[in-house]
Amino acid sequence: MKRSFFYFAWRELTRSAYLRKNVAAKGVLIFLALYFSLVALFMGFNLNEYLEKTFPDQSQITAFNSLVFIYVGFELVIRIMVQNLPTFGFQPFLIIPVKRKRIARYMLNKSLLHFFNVLPLFLLLPFTFKSAVHQLETPQLIAWLASLFLMIFVNHFLAIYIKWRTNESNKLFYGFLALAAGVFAIDYFGVFDITGAFGKIFDFVAAQPAAVIIFPAAIAALYFLNHNYLWNRFYLDELSERKKEGIKHDFSWLNQVGEYGKMLSLEVKMIARNKRPRNVATMSFLFIFYGLLIYKDAGKGEVPEFIFVLGGMFMTGIFSMMYGQFFPAWHSRYYPFLMAQNVKMKQVLQSAFFLMAVTNVVFYLLSLGYMYISPKVLYIHLVVMLYNIGVNTFVIFALGLNSRKSIDLDKRAMFNYQGMGATQWLITFPILFGPLAVYGIIAAIFGNIVAYIVLGGLGLIGIILHPRLIDYFTRQYLARKHKMIAAYKKS
């Protein structure tokens, strides 16, 4: 085959319907890329001044090297969550004389064309020309700069390999999360200075330029691992077997919850068996650690109560926000079939209300660990949780009436704008800023205690009246049923 795979990929891209869709989402991604590039560029030009103030007893190169691990570790996690795996419609090529190794090489080489491989240069190059060139001799500077540049590709191929493996096994995914949390805890609590030890690698390269050879060796090893992983999975029979395989979960016990138990069982199965809703659930759990960032100064009395309200909104209601953002589009692929079954719309809404209420309670109980930092967490998170259940749930139902775009359940959740419409972009304002505005206005006039009573009272009223509210939204959804089905089929 004489034509390059890049030619076929380009033809596939230009002929796809997706190229003409989601123009707004593409515009947002371009804006974010420009924004983060400018931020990195600004940080690069001002980094030497920060290092002088923060590390007055060290050279700027040594201080910079000690921070590399923080950037590399953070970027690795972000890459795993955001970066797409190298993909290509290779199945048609497996039945013609094209070497599988060539396909694997193309997929890995194509993956190098990624924004994350360019972004660090906006930070590194300004610092290099402003500071490093004055502190290192030419051979040392070349070796040091090359080691940092090659580290980008080490991180790139490491992230791809970890994502390949964790996508195959949930155990490996949760094992990676545990390992990442363990490394962070060891370094954060001073058990072992991982950041300093990692920085000494680049100190050694600056002192011994020949040591830069370890980075090409690491890239070659990771490239070989990824190449073998792909090469060993390029078989049509294995691909067909993988499509037949499914994750089995038994949630039949949910049928005993009530008349909406059948739909609740379907809802939980959909989350457990599909990538996008499962990622939403996982990211919601990770937000429990958000309090470590915003409550760290609470023991010194430096955190205003507004921050506790904001933290409570996120930590107790993040699943409702992220999952409710696409309600009822999670069922869009089989929504016509669902409406034709012996499942009442009321049961759909009841199951969603119960699911979001239970997750709010569970995340509230998990967040009580922050009482060790401040006892205010007990009652502030409680009133916020009640508001999330009694008010925000029905705000989600109201916004869901305008749902018109279907959801691909097999795609990742992070930075995936498929299925995003105006409703999804605007849902943050009433759900997050609504209660914050209520709290802020009442607290400014009557004080914090009255504001908490009002927030909790509104939530309790919504919980008490939820049967009537669900009946109301049932009539509204039934009135829009056919419009929603038609819109899902078009998108």
C-alpha positions as CSV (number, residue, x, y, z in Angstrom):
1,M,0.0,0.0,0.0
2,K,1.7,3.2,-1.2
3,R,-0.5,5.8,0.3
4,S,0.2,7.0,3.8
5,F,-2.1,6.4,6.7
6,F,-2.1,10.1,7.2
7,Y,-3.9,10.5,3.8
8,F,-6.6,8.1,4.8
9,A,-7.0,9.7,8.2
10,W,-7.3,13.1,6.5
11,R,-10.0,11.8,4.1
12,E,-11.9,10.2,7.0
13,L,-11.8,13.5,8.9
14,T,-12.9,15.8,6.0
15,R,-15.8,13.4,5.1
16,S,-17.1,12.9,8.6
17,A,-20.3,14.6,9.6
18,Y,-18.7,15.4,13.0
19,L,-16.5,18.0,11.3
20,R,-19.5,20.2,10.7
21,K,-21.1,19.7,14.1
22,N,-20.4,21.2,17.5
23,V,-18.8,24.3,16.1
24,A,-19.4,26.1,19.4
25,A,-17.6,23.3,21.3
26,K,-14.6,23.5,19.0
27,G,-14.5,27.3,19.5
28,V,-14.4,26.7,23.3
29,L,-11.5,24.2,22.9
30,I,-9.6,26.7,20.8
31,F,-10.2,29.4,23.3
32,L,-9.0,27.2,26.2
33,A,-5.9,26.2,24.2
34,L,-5.0,29.9,23.6
35,Y,-5.8,30.8,27.2
36,F,-3.6,28.1,28.7
37,S,-0.8,28.9,26.2
38,L,-0.9,32.6,27.3
39,V,-1.0,31.6,31.0
40,A,2.0,29.3,30.5
41,L,3.9,32.0,28.6
42,F,3.2,34.6,31.3
43,M,4.4,32.1,34.0
44,G,7.5,31.4,32.0
45,F,8.5,35.0,31.8
46,N,7.9,35.6,35.5
47,L,9.1,32.2,36.9
48,N,12.7,33.4,37.7
49,E,11.3,36.1,40.0
50,Y,9.1,33.6,41.8
51,L,12.0,31.2,42.3
52,E,14.2,34.0,43.7
53,K,11.6,34.9,46.3
54,T,10.6,31.3,47.2
55,F,14.1,29.7,47.1
56,P,16.5,32.5,48.0
57,D,19.3,30.0,49.1
58,Q,19.2,27.9,45.9
59,S,20.2,28.5,42.3
60,Q,17.2,29.0,40.0
61,I,18.1,25.9,38.0
62,T,18.1,23.7,41.1
63,A,14.8,25.4,42.3
64,F,13.2,24.8,38.9
65,N,14.3,21.2,38.9
66,S,12.7,20.6,42.3
67,L,9.3,21.7,40.9
68,V,9.4,19.5,37.8
69,F,7.9,16.5,39.6
70,I,4.8,18.6,40.6
71,Y,4.2,19.6,37.0
72,V,4.9,16.2,35.6
73,G,2.7,14.4,38.1
74,F,-0.2,16.9,37.6
75,E,0.2,16.7,33.8
76,L,0.2,12.9,33.9
77,V,-3.1,12.8,35.7
78,I,-4.6,15.4,33.4
79,R,-3.4,13.5,30.4
80,I,-4.9,10.3,31.6
81,M,-8.3,12.0,32.1
82,V,-8.3,14.3,29.1
83,Q,-6.0,13.1,26.4
84,N,-7.5,10.9,23.7
85,L,-6.0,7.5,23.0
86,P,-4.6,7.1,19.5
87,T,-7.4,5.9,17.3
88,F,-7.7,4.9,13.7
89,G,-10.3,2.9,11.7
90,F,-7.8,0.1,11.2
91,Q,-10.3,-2.9,10.8
92,P,-10.5,-2.6,7.0
93,F,-6.7,-2.8,6.7
94,L,-6.5,-6.1,8.6
95,I,-7.9,-8.1,5.7
96,I,-5.4,-6.7,3.2
97,P,-1.6,-7.1,3.1
98,V,-0.7,-4.3,5.5
99,K,1.6,-5.1,8.4
100,R,0.1,-4.7,11.8
101,K,3.3,-3.2,13.1
102,R,3.0,-0.4,10.5
103,I,-0.5,0.4,11.8
104,A,0.7,0.4,15.4
105,R,3.6,2.7,14.5
106,Y,1.2,5.1,12.7
107,M,-1.2,5.3,15.7
108,L,1.6,6.0,18.1
109,N,3.4,8.6,15.9
110,K,0.1,10.3,15.2
111,S,-0.5,10.7,18.9
112,L,2.5,12.9,19.2
113,L,0.6,15.7,17.5
114,H,-1.1,16.8,20.7
115,F,-1.5,20.2,22.5
116,F,-0.1,18.8,25.7
117,N,3.2,18.2,24.0
118,V,3.5,21.8,23.0
119,L,2.1,23.5,26.1
120,P,5.2,22.9,28.3
121,L,7.4,24.7,25.8
122,F,5.5,28.0,26.5
123,L,6.6,27.7,30.1
124,L,10.1,26.2,29.5
125,L,11.5,28.3,26.7
126,P,11.0,31.8,28.3
127,F,12.6,30.6,31.5
128,T,15.5,29.1,29.5
129,F,16.3,32.3,27.6
130,K,15.7,34.6,30.5
131,S,17.5,32.7,33.2
132,A,19.1,29.3,32.3
133,V,21.3,30.6,29.6
134,H,23.1,32.8,32.1
135,Q,23.7,30.0,34.7
136,L,24.7,27.0,32.6
137,E,27.5,26.4,30.1
138,T,26.5,25.5,26.6
139,P,26.9,21.7,26.8
140,Q,25.1,21.6,30.2
141,L,22.4,23.9,28.9
142,I,21.8,21.7,25.8
143,A,21.7,18.5,27.9
144,W,19.4,20.0,30.6
145,L,17.0,21.5,28.0
146,A,17.0,18.2,26.1
147,S,16.2,16.2,29.2
148,L,13.1,18.5,30.0
149,F,12.0,18.3,26.3
150,L,12.3,14.5,26.2
151,M,10.5,14.3,29.6
152,I,7.4,15.6,27.8
153,F,7.4,12.5,25.5
154,V,8.1,10.2,28.5
155,N,5.0,11.5,30.1
156,H,3.1,11.3,26.8
157,F,3.7,7.6,26.2
158,L,3.4,6.7,29.9
159,A,0.0,8.3,30.0
160,I,-1.1,6.4,26.9
161,Y,0.1,3.1,28.3
162,I,-1.6,3.6,31.7
163,K,-4.8,4.6,30.0
164,W,-4.7,1.6,27.7
165,R,-4.3,-0.7,30.7
166,T,-6.8,1.0,33.1
167,N,-9.4,1.0,30.3
168,E,-9.1,-2.8,30.2
169,S,-9.5,-3.4,33.9
170,N,-11.3,-1.4,36.6
171,K,-9.0,-3.0,39.2
172,L,-6.0,-1.4,37.4
173,F,-7.8,1.9,37.3
174,Y,-8.6,2.0,41.0
175,G,-5.1,0.7,41.7
176,F,-3.6,3.6,39.8
177,L,-5.8,6.1,41.7
178,A,-4.6,4.5,45.0
179,L,-0.9,4.7,43.8
180,A,-1.3,8.3,42.8
181,A,-2.9,9.2,46.1
182,G,-0.2,7.3,48.0
183,V,2.6,9.2,46.2
184,F,0.9,12.5,46.8
185,A,0.4,11.7,50.5
186,I,4.0,10.5,51.0
187,D,5.3,13.8,49.5
188,Y,2.7,16.1,51.0
189,F,3.2,14.8,54.6
190,G,7.0,14.7,54.3
191,V,7.4,11.0,54.6
192,F,9.9,11.2,51.7
193,D,10.8,14.1,49.5
194,I,9.8,12.7,46.2
195,T,9.9,16.1,44.5
196,G,13.4,16.8,45.6
197,A,14.6,13.4,44.6
198,F,13.1,13.7,41.2
199,G,14.6,17.1,40.7
200,K,18.1,15.7,41.5
201,I,17.8,13.7,38.2
202,F,17.9,16.9,36.2
203,D,20.5,18.3,38.5
204,F,22.6,15.3,37.6
205,V,22.0,15.8,33.9
206,A,23.1,19.4,34.2
207,A,26.3,18.3,36.0
208,Q,26.9,15.3,33.7
209,P,25.4,16.0,30.2
210,A,26.0,12.4,29.0
211,A,23.3,11.3,31.5
212,V,20.7,12.7,29.2
213,I,20.7,9.3,27.4
214,I,18.4,7.9,30.1
215,F,15.5,9.9,28.6
216,P,15.6,8.5,25.0
217,A,16.0,5.1,26.6
218,A,12.8,5.6,28.7
219,I,11.0,6.9,25.6
220,A,12.1,3.8,23.6
221,A,11.0,1.5,26.4
222,L,7.5,3.1,26.7
223,Y,7.1,3.2,22.9
224,F,7.9,-0.5,22.7
225,L,5.4,-1.3,25.5
226,N,2.6,0.7,23.7
227,H,3.6,-0.8,20.3
228,N,3.4,-4.3,21.6
229,Y,0.1,-3.6,23.3
230,L,-1.4,-2.5,20.1
231,W,0.2,-5.1,17.9
232,N,-1.0,-8.0,20.1
233,R,-4.6,-6.7,19.8
234,F,-4.9,-6.3,16.0
235,Y,-6.9,-9.4,15.3
236,L,-10.5,-9.4,13.9
237,D,-11.5,-12.4,15.9
238,E,-10.3,-10.8,19.2
239,L,-12.1,-7.5,18.3
240,S,-15.3,-9.4,17.7
241,E,-14.9,-11.3,21.0
242,R,-14.3,-8.1,22.8
243,K,-17.5,-6.7,21.5
244,K,-19.4,-9.7,22.8
245,E,-17.9,-9.4,26.2
246,G,-19.9,-7.4,28.8
247,I,-19.6,-6.4,32.4
248,K,-22.2,-8.2,34.4
249,H,-23.8,-6.5,37.3
250,D,-26.7,-7.8,39.4
251,F,-28.9,-5.0,40.6
252,S,-32.1,-7.0,40.8
253,W,-32.4,-6.1,44.5
254,L,-33.3,-2.6,43.5
255,N,-36.6,-3.8,42.1
256,Q,-37.7,-4.1,45.8
257,V,-37.3,-0.4,46.4
258,G,-40.7,0.5,45.1
259,E,-42.6,1.0,41.9
260,Y,-39.7,2.9,40.5
261,G,-37.2,0.2,41.4
262,K,-37.2,-1.2,37.9
263,M,-36.1,2.1,36.4
264,L,-33.6,2.7,39.2
265,S,-32.0,-0.7,38.5
266,L,-31.7,0.3,34.8
267,E,-30.2,3.7,35.8
268,V,-27.5,2.1,38.0
269,K,-26.7,-0.5,35.4
270,M,-26.3,2.2,32.8
271,I,-23.8,4.0,35.0
272,A,-21.9,0.8,35.9
273,R,-21.6,-0.6,32.3
274,N,-20.8,2.5,30.2
275,K,-17.7,4.6,30.2
276,R,-19.0,8.2,30.2
277,P,-21.5,7.9,33.1
278,R,-19.0,5.7,35.0
279,N,-16.3,8.4,34.6
280,V,-18.8,11.0,35.9
281,A,-19.4,8.8,39.0
282,T,-15.6,8.4,39.5
283,M,-14.8,12.1,39.1
284,S,-17.7,12.9,41.6
285,F,-16.0,10.7,44.2
286,L,-12.7,12.4,43.6
287,F,-14.3,15.8,44.4
288,I,-14.5,14.7,48.0
289,F,-10.8,15.6,48.2
290,Y,-11.6,19.2,47.1
291,G,-11.9,20.1,50.7
292,L,-8.1,19.5,51.2
293,L,-7.5,22.5,49.0
294,I,-10.1,25.0,50.2
295,Y,-10.3,24.0,53.9
296,K,-6.6,23.7,54.6
297,D,-6.5,27.1,56.5
298,A,-9.8,26.5,58.4
299,G,-7.9,25.5,61.6
300,K,-6.3,28.9,61.7
301,G,-9.8,30.6,61.4
302,E,-8.9,32.2,58.1
303,V,-11.6,30.6,55.9
304,P,-14.9,32.6,55.6
305,E,-18.1,30.6,55.9
306,F,-19.0,31.4,52.3
307,I,-16.1,29.0,51.4
308,F,-17.8,26.2,53.5
309,V,-21.0,26.8,51.6
310,L,-19.2,26.6,48.2
311,G,-17.3,23.5,49.3
312,G,-20.5,21.9,50.5
313,M,-22.2,22.6,47.2
314,F,-19.4,20.9,45.3
315,M,-18.7,18.0,47.6
316,T,-22.3,16.9,48.4
317,G,-23.9,17.8,45.1
318,I,-21.2,17.3,42.4
319,F,-22.8,14.0,41.2
320,S,-26.2,15.7,40.9
321,M,-24.6,18.5,38.9
322,M,-22.5,16.4,36.6
323,Y,-25.1,13.6,36.1
324,G,-28.1,15.9,36.1
325,Q,-26.4,18.1,33.4
326,F,-27.4,15.5,30.8
327,F,-30.7,14.3,32.2
328,P,-32.6,12.6,30.5
329,A,-30.2,12.4,27.6
330,W,-28.3,9.6,29.3
331,H,-31.1,7.4,27.9
332,S,-31.3,9.1,24.5
333,R,-30.0,6.1,22.5
334,Y,-32.9,4.0,23.6
335,Y,-35.4,6.7,24.6
336,P,-38.0,5.7,22.0
337,F,-37.8,2.1,23.1
338,L,-38.0,3.2,26.7
339,M,-41.1,5.2,26.1
340,A,-42.7,2.2,24.3
341,Q,-42.2,-0.1,27.3
342,N,-44.3,-0.5,30.4
343,V,-42.3,2.1,32.2
344,K,-44.1,5.3,33.3
345,M,-42.4,8.6,33.0
346,K,-43.2,9.1,36.7
347,Q,-41.0,6.1,37.4
348,V,-38.1,7.6,35.4
349,L,-38.3,10.9,37.4
350,Q,-38.7,9.1,40.7
351,S,-35.7,6.9,40.1
352,A,-33.6,9.9,39.1
353,F,-34.7,11.8,42.2
354,F,-33.9,8.9,44.4
355,L,-30.5,8.3,42.8
356,M,-29.5,12.0,43.2
357,A,-30.9,12.1,46.8
358,V,-28.9,9.0,47.9
359,T,-25.7,10.2,46.3
360,N,-26.1,13.6,48.1
361,V,-26.5,11.8,51.4
362,V,-23.5,9.5,50.8
363,F,-21.2,12.3,49.8
364,Y,-22.4,14.3,52.8
365,L,-21.4,11.5,55.1
366,L,-18.0,11.2,53.4
367,S,-17.4,14.9,53.7
368,L,-17.9,14.7,57.5
369,G,-14.2,13.8,57.7
370,Y,-13.5,17.5,57.4
371,M,-15.0,18.0,60.8
372,Y,-11.4,17.3,62.0
373,I,-10.5,20.6,60.3
374,S,-13.6,22.5,61.3
375,P,-16.9,21.5,63.1
376,K,-18.8,23.9,60.9
377,V,-18.8,21.3,58.2
378,L,-21.4,19.3,60.1
379,Y,-24.2,21.8,59.8
380,I,-23.2,23.8,56.8
381,H,-22.8,20.8,54.5
382,L,-26.1,19.5,56.0
383,V,-28.2,22.5,54.9
384,V,-26.5,22.6,51.5
385,M,-27.2,18.9,51.0
386,L,-30.9,19.5,51.8
387,Y,-31.0,22.3,49.3
388,N,-29.4,20.1,46.7
389,I,-32.0,17.4,47.2
390,G,-35.1,19.6,47.6
391,V,-34.4,22.4,45.2
392,N,-31.5,21.7,42.7
393,T,-32.9,18.3,41.8
394,F,-36.1,19.9,40.4
395,V,-34.1,22.7,38.8
396,I,-32.3,19.9,36.9
397,F,-35.7,18.4,35.9
398,A,-36.9,21.8,34.7
399,L,-33.7,22.3,32.6
400,G,-34.0,18.7,31.3
401,L,-37.2,19.6,29.5
402,N,-35.1,21.4,26.9
403,S,-32.8,18.4,26.4
404,R,-32.4,17.9,22.6
405,K,-28.9,16.2,22.1
406,S,-28.2,12.6,22.5
407,I,-25.2,11.2,24.4
408,D,-22.6,8.7,23.4
409,L,-22.2,6.5,26.5
410,D,-18.9,5.0,25.3
411,K,-16.9,8.2,25.2
412,R,-14.9,9.8,28.0
413,A,-16.4,12.4,30.2
414,M,-13.6,14.9,30.6
415,F,-13.4,17.6,27.9
416,N,-16.0,15.8,25.9
417,Y,-18.5,18.2,24.4
418,Q,-20.5,15.7,22.5
419,G,-24.2,16.1,23.5
420,M,-23.5,19.6,24.8
421,G,-26.2,22.2,24.1
422,A,-27.2,25.5,25.5
423,T,-29.0,23.8,28.4
424,Q,-25.8,22.0,29.5
425,W,-23.7,25.2,29.3
426,L,-26.3,27.2,31.3
427,I,-27.1,24.6,34.0
428,T,-24.2,25.7,36.2
429,F,-25.7,29.1,36.9
430,P,-29.0,28.2,38.6
431,I,-27.6,25.1,40.3
432,L,-24.4,26.5,41.7
433,F,-24.8,30.3,41.8
434,G,-28.5,30.2,42.7
435,P,-28.0,28.9,46.3
436,L,-24.8,31.0,46.7
437,A,-26.8,34.1,45.8
438,V,-29.5,33.2,48.2
439,Y,-27.0,32.6,51.0
440,G,-25.0,35.8,50.2
441,I,-28.0,38.1,50.1
442,I,-29.7,36.7,53.3
443,A,-26.4,36.4,55.2
444,A,-25.6,40.1,54.3
445,I,-28.9,41.3,55.7
446,F,-29.8,38.9,58.5
447,G,-26.6,37.0,59.2
448,N,-25.2,33.5,58.6
449,I,-27.6,31.5,60.9
450,V,-30.7,32.9,59.2
451,A,-29.2,32.1,55.8
452,Y,-28.5,28.5,56.8
453,I,-32.1,28.1,58.1
454,V,-33.5,29.5,54.8
455,L,-31.3,27.2,52.7
456,G,-32.2,24.1,54.8
457,G,-35.9,25.1,54.9
458,L,-36.2,25.5,51.2
459,G,-34.6,22.0,50.8
460,L,-37.0,20.5,53.3
461,I,-40.0,22.0,51.6
462,G,-38.9,20.6,48.3
463,I,-38.3,17.1,49.8
464,I,-41.8,17.2,51.5
465,L,-43.5,18.3,48.3
466,H,-41.5,16.1,46.0
467,P,-44.4,13.7,45.1
468,R,-46.4,16.7,43.8
469,L,-43.4,18.2,42.0
470,I,-42.7,14.9,40.3
471,D,-46.3,14.7,39.2
472,Y,-46.0,18.1,37.7
473,F,-42.8,17.3,35.8
474,T,-44.2,14.0,34.6
475,R,-47.0,15.9,32.8
476,Q,-44.4,18.3,31.3
477,Y,-42.1,15.5,30.1
478,L,-45.0,13.6,28.6
479,A,-46.1,16.7,26.7
480,R,-42.6,17.0,25.2
481,K,-42.0,13.3,24.7
482,H,-42.3,13.2,20.9
483,K,-40.2,16.4,20.4
484,M,-37.4,14.9,22.5
485,I,-37.5,11.6,20.6
486,A,-37.3,13.4,17.3
487,A,-34.4,15.6,18.5
488,Y,-32.5,12.6,19.8
489,K,-32.8,10.8,16.5
490,K,-31.4,13.8,14.6
491,S,-28.4,14.4,16.9
